[in-house]
Amino acid sequence: MKQTDHRTPYVPCRCATHAHPYGAAARQGTPFDRSGIAFDVDLWRRVFRVLKPGAYCLAFGATRTVHRLACAIEDAGFEIRRQIDWIRADAMPHGTDAAVAA
């Protein structure tokens, strides 16, 4: 499934946005997230290659696997400067019955 076509023409870009399979559902037997493409350093090197100097990359990751994503991006040559966390206020813990906890 890994593509190794390095003949992609160089067209400099100002930003890259990447919403890949998060890799979180692999525990549950879902084959969609098993590709590991988000953690492939070669993919991020190719993204880095087509970006202009000073461009940015916005990549989304799951809570349990975002550290692997950040390491792959950093190993490809990017500098990690900021991380934005989305914390859902309406999420309930899975092991708690709301009627009993109240």
C-alpha positions in Angstrom: 0.0 0.0 0.0 3.0 2.3 0.4 3.6 4.4 -2.7 7.2 5.2 -3.6 6.7 7.4 -6.7 9.3 10.1 -6.2 8.6 11.6 -9.6 6.0 13.9 -8.1 6.7 17.3 -9.6 7.9 20.0 -7.3 5.2 22.6 -6.9 6.0 24.8 -3.8 3.1 25.1 -1.4 2.5 27.4 1.6 0.8 24.9 3.8 -0.2 21.2 4.1 -3.3 19.9 5.9 -3.5 16.2 6.5 -6.5 14.3 7.9 -5.3 10.6 7.7 -6.5 7.4 9.4 -5.7 8.0 13.0 -4.6 4.4 13.8 -6.9 4.2 16.9 -9.5 1.8 15.6 -6.9 -0.9 14.8 -7.4 -2.2 18.3 -11.0 -2.8 17.6 -10.4 -4.9 14.5 -11.2 -2.2 11.9 -8.9 -2.5 8.9 -9.3 1.2 7.9 -6.8 2.5 10.4 -4.2 -0.3 10.1 -2.3 1.3 7.2 0.1 3.2 9.5 0.5 5.9 6.8 0.3 8.7 9.3 3.4 7.4 11.1 5.4 6.9 7.9 8.5 9.2 7.9 8.9 8.9 4.1 5.4 10.4 3.6 6.2 13.4 5.8 9.6 13.8 4.0 7.7 14.1 0.7 5.3 16.6 2.2 8.3 18.6 3.6 9.9 18.5 0.2 7.1 20.3 -1.6 6.6 23.1 1.1 8.1 26.5 0.8 10.5 27.6 3.5 8.5 28.9 6.4 5.3 27.0 5.4 3.3 25.1 8.0 1.7 21.7 8.3 -1.5 21.0 10.1 -1.9 17.3 10.9 -4.7 15.7 12.9 -4.1 12.8 15.3 -6.0 10.7 17.8 -5.3 11.0 21.5 -3.6 7.7 21.8 -1.4 8.0 18.7 -0.6 11.7 18.3 2.9 11.1 19.8 3.7 8.7 17.0 2.5 11.2 14.4 4.5 14.0 16.0 7.7 11.9 16.0 7.3 10.9 12.3 6.7 14.6 11.4 9.7 15.7 13.4 11.9 13.0 12.0 11.0 14.2 8.4 12.5 17.6 9.1 9.6 19.6 10.4 10.0 21.7 13.6 7.1 21.2 16.0 6.1 24.6 17.3 2.5 24.5 18.4 0.0 21.8 19.3 -3.7 22.5 19.4 -5.8 20.2 21.6 -9.5 19.7 21.1 -11.1 18.8 24.4 -14.7 17.9 24.2 -16.6 19.1 27.3 -19.6 16.9 26.6 -17.7 13.6 26.6 -18.7 11.2 29.4 -16.3 8.6 30.9 -17.2 5.1 29.5 -17.0 3.3 32.8 -19.4 5.5 34.7 -23.2 5.3 34.8 -24.5 8.9 34.7 -27.5 8.0 36.8 -25.4 6.5 39.6 -22.7 9.1 39.5 -25.1 12.0 40.0 
